[in-house]
Amino acid sequence: MRVAALYDIHGNLPALEAVLEDIACVGADRVVVGGDVVPGPMPRETLVRLLELDIPFQFIVGNGELAVLAEMNGRDSGVPARYRDSIRWNAAQLHPSEGELLAAWPTTLRINISGIGKVLFCHATPQNPNDVFTRLTPDDKLVSMIGEMDADVLVCGHTHMQFNRMIGGLRVVNAGSVGMPFGDPGAYWLLLGPDVEFHRTEYDL
C-alpha cells in the first residue's frame, strides 16, 4: 500500500489539483489529509474537491480547522488579532454541515504500511495540534513533546517545513505544506510505502 500524506493545504485549490495529478501518476492507494485544509482563499472549494477523491481518503484535524470551528460556533478562535478577519471569513464560507464534518475529524490516525511499519499521523504532535518543533529542536525537548508512542514513524505537519529525523528508534517526518510552503515555491507532500518519499510539485502560481 502507498499512502500520500497531504498537509496544510490552506484552501489553495490550484496547489491541491497539481498534487492530485502527481498522486495519480505515482499510483497512491490512499490519501491522508493531515489538517489545515482551512483557512485559506478557497476553503469550501478545496474541501469539496477532497471529498470527491476517487481513492480512499481520511482526514485528521489541524489547528486551522479548530479555529474555524470555534468561530462557526460563536466561540473565541484563540488566534492572534492579525488572523481573526481571515478566520471569520473562512467560517462564513462553510455550510454548517461542512462544519460538522470538520468537527468529526480525529486528532490522530494509525496505519500499518508495508516496508515502513506502524505509522502515526498527527497535525503537530499527538497531544497538541499547535505544538511547534523543527529539525533543529533538541532531542530531549522533542521527546517530552511527543511522549511515548507505539509507532515506527510519526508523520506531522504544521510548521510547513519538510524534514526527516530519528529520535531513538522513532522516525519523525514532516510532510511540509501543499498550499503555503515555508521556503521555495511549490506544493510539498509525502508518499509512504515501501519507504518515505519527499515530494515537491510545481504548479502555476
N, C-alpha and C positions, 0 to 999 in steps of 0.2 A: 504494500500500500504506500502511495506517495501522497503526502499532505501538504498543501500550500497554506502558509500562515500569512495572513494579511492584517497588518496592524495600522492604527492611526491613519485611516483614510480621510477623515475630517472633511467629508462632504465634497471631495474632489472627484467628481464623476469621470472626467477625461482620464485622470491617472488610473482610476479603477478599471475603466474599459481597456486601457492599454495592458494592464497587468492580466486581466482575464484572457486576453488574446494569447499572452505568453503562457499562461497556465494551460490553456487548451493545447498549445504546441508541445509542452513537456509531458502531458498526459497525467495530470494530477487526478487522484481518485476522490479527494475530499478537500474542502476548504474550511479552515478555522479562521474566523474573523475575531481578532483579539482586542476589540474595544476601540472606542473613539471613532466610530463611524460618523458620529456627530460630536461637536458642532463643526460647521463648515458652510461653504457657499451654496451647496446643493444638497441639503440634508435629506429631504424626503426622496428626491430622485435617486440618490445614492443608496438609501435603504431599500427602496423598491427594486432597484437593479440587483442587489444582493439576494433578495427574497425570490427572484426569478431564476437563480442559478439552476442549471440542469444537471449538476452533480451534487452529492450530499454536502451539506454545509452546517456549521454550528457557530454560535456566537458566544463570546464572553463579554461582560460589561466592562467599560472603562470609566475613568473619572469624567470624561466628557458626557457620556450618557447620564451619569448620576447627576451632574449639574443641570442638564436639560430637563431631566425628570423632576428635579426639585422645583424648577421654575414652572413646569406644567402643572404641578400640584400645589402651587401657591406657597412654596417654602423658599427659604433663603438658599440660593445656589452655592454660596460659600466661595465664589470665585473673586479674584481681585476686581476692583472697580472698573478697570480698563476693559475687562472682558464681559461685563454684565449686559451691555446692549446686544452683543453677539449672542449670548445665551438666551436672552429674551426673544430675539428674532428667530433663532432656531426652534425654540419651544413653540412659537406661534405657527411654524411651518408644518408641524407634525399633527396628524389626526390623533385624537385620544386613543383610538385602537392601536396606533403605532407606538404610543407611549406605553401601553400595556405590554406590547411585545418587548420593548427595551427593558421594562421592569422585571420581566421573567428571565432575562439572561443571567446565567450563573457567573460567579467571580472566578472560577477555575474550571478546567476541563482536563481530563486524563485520557490519553490514547496510547495504546501499545503499538509501536511502529517497527516493523521488521528492519533489522540492521542497526537500530538505534536503541530500542528498549522502551522503558516506561517514560513517557513524555508528559510533563505537566505544563499546561498553558495558563498564564495569568496575564493581567494587563501590566502591572508593575511588579509587585510581589504578591504572593498568595494572601497575605494579611491585609494589604492596603493598596488600592489602585492609584494612590497618589504618591507612593514612595518613589524616591529618585536615587538611582545608582548608575554608574557608568563602568567602563572597562578599567578605570583608574581607582574606583572605590576600594579601599583596603579590604583584604580577605576577611579579617575578623569582623569588620563592620557589616559586610555583606552577609556573612553567616548569621549575625544577630538579626538582620532584617528579614531574611527568607526563612529562618527557622529550620527545623527538622522536616524532611520530606522523603517519601518513598518514591523516588524518581531517579532516572539516569540523566535526563535532560530537562532543564527548565527553560521554557520559551517565554519571553516577555517583550514589552514594547515601551511605550510611554515617553521615553526621552528622545525618540525619533533618530537614534543613532545605532547603527548595526555594530555589534561586537560579538566576540566568541571568547569565553574564558573558562578555566577549570577552577573549581573550588573543592578541593579534596577529590572525591570521586564523582562530583556533580558537574556536568557541563551546563553552563549558563550562556544562552544566546539571546541577543536582541534582534528582532526582525526588522528594525528600522521603521520608516513611515512610508506608506503608499502615497499619501496626499500632501504631506507637509515635512519634507526631509530636512534634517539639520546638516547642512553642508551642500555638496554638489547637487544640482537639479536631477530629477529622476524619481521613479517610484520604486521603493525598496521593499523587498519581501523575502520570505524563506520558502524553500522546498525541502521537506523532510522525508527521508526514505530513499535508498538504504543508508544515506548519510545526510548531513546538514549542508545544504547549498544556499549560499547567499546570492540573491539576485537583485539586479538594478535594471528596471525597464525604462527606456527613453520614450518620451511622448512629446507632442507639440504643446508648448506652454501658451 
